[in-house]
């Protein structure tokens, strides 16, 4: 019997049809190339991965950015987005079109050969940096991301502060917290209160390293990618899904990131969110066709998706205070 049968289908928790709001965010996963191979990575990115954006898809994305003024934010992720083809052209196209640009950075990419110009490039283009720092303690970070990553992250944050990030109003630096992966059912947990943890981060990083930043985002570990593989090996996959379901919070649904974003993979396919992208659950048109960037351009509208695709892991975004690329969704 499939494990997911013990979990209530997510759609049955919803009181109304699950449809898109006005699309404001274009999130692009440029590829799976990364200088790290984090244990919790839902993308399963790493140094040995080679998949990345093609010139053709990059040009189509630039056309979308130029064609649709309702897109307010271009959100670039990966892998390490900076390592994958098309990163700087997409940044420049988006900034020229007057969009806000988010780059989801692992910080330590700046110390790889050929990427030392990134902090200055980010500042010159006033990119909004959302940087992964899953804990303010070195042991926890190195356990999740690799030996020495915490120290390198601290140096990177200090470098960004020197550029004005976290200090100047147009240079926003946000950090991301992820819980440790659970070792038993008794260790299941949701992210702690975001505001309280933000204050703890700020006090610790300022006192010990002189680092300042704007906001902390707390993000739950969704059972996707390497996290799903880990949970399955530990025989915790279904119990964790049930834990998330048991903590379902209906008030988070209207704020979910899938409501107002399109997620695009390196092949130009469109999904409702990055997690659906990793699980190959594509967005579909009202005719049931899989949606692509090329079809958006042909139709000259972003309003092609009939219903948001759902799966059991959606409980991860709706548990407790909720979880999204922008952190908690509601105050508990």
C-alpha positions, 0 to 999 in steps of 0.5 A, a space after each residue: 500500500 503506498 505510504 501517502 494513502 495514510 495522509 489526507 489529500 491536501 485538496 480536501 482540507 481546502 474550503 474553496 477552489 485553489 486558484 491563482 491570484 494576480 501573478 506578481 512573482 516570476 521565480 526562475 530556477 536557473 539550474 542544479 549547478 552548485 558549489 555545495 551539496 546540502 543535506 536538506 536541499 530539496 533541489 538536490 543540487 551539487 558540484 557534480 550536477 550540470 543541468 542549467 538554463 539554455 540560451 534559448 530559454 534564457 532569451 524566452 525568460 527575458 521576453 517574458 520579463 519585458 512583456 508582462 508589466 504585472 510581474 513585479 519581482 524576478 526571483 532567481 534561485 538554483 542550485 547556486 543561481 550565480 553559477 548557472 547560465 543566464 544569471 547576469 543577463 536575467 538580472 540586467 533585463 529585470 533591472 532594466 524593466 524596473 523589476 525587483 530582483 531577488 537572488 537566493 545565495 548560499 553566500 560561500 559562492 563568493 569565494 569560488 574562483 571567478 565569483 569574487 565580483 558578486 558582492 559588488 555586482 549585487 550592490 551596484 544592481 541593488 539586488 535583494 539578497 536572501 541568504 541561507 544561514 540555517 542556524 547562527 551556531 557553527 556546528 549546526 550549519 556545518 552539519 547541514 551544509 558542509 565543513 567550514 561553511 559557517 565560517 565562510 558564510 560569516 566572512 561573506 556576510 561581513 563582506 556584504 555589510 561592507 558593501 552597504 547591505 543591511 545598512 542602506 535602505 536599497 540594499 536588503 539582506 535577509 537570512 533563512 533559517 531551516 530546522 535540523 532534520 529530525 532523527 525520530 518522531 519525537 524530534 519533529 518540529 516546526 520552525 520557531 517564532 520568526 520574530 523572536 528567532 530573528 532577534 536572537 540571530 541579530 543579537 548573536 551575529 552583531 555581538 560576535 561578528 559585527 554583522 547586521 541584516 534586515 529580516 530572518 525567514 523561517 522555512 520548514 523542511 518540506 519532504 522533497 528532494 534530499 529531505 524526502 530521501 533522508 526521511 524515507 531512509 529513516 522510515 520517518 516520511 509518512 509520520 512526518 507528513 502526518 505531523 505536518 497535516 496535524 498542524 495544518 493552519 487554514 489561515 495560511 492558505 490565502 498567503 501561500 506563495 503559489 497563489 501569485 507566482 510562476 516557478 520556471 525550471 531551466 528547461 522553460 517548464 512552468 510550475 506553481 511553486 519550486 517544490 512542485 518543480 522538484 517533484 515534476 508536478 507541472 502547472 496546466 492550462 485550462 485545456 489540461 496542457 503542460 504550461 511552458 514559457 513559450 506558451 505564455 509568450 504565444 498567449 500573451 497572458 499570464 492567466 492560463 492556469 486553471 487550478 494550482 496543483 497540490 500534493 501531500 507535501 503542501 502541508 509543509 507550507 501550511 503547518 503552524 505559522 506557514 512557510 514560504 520563500 518569504 518565511 512565515 505566512 501568519 502570526 500564531 
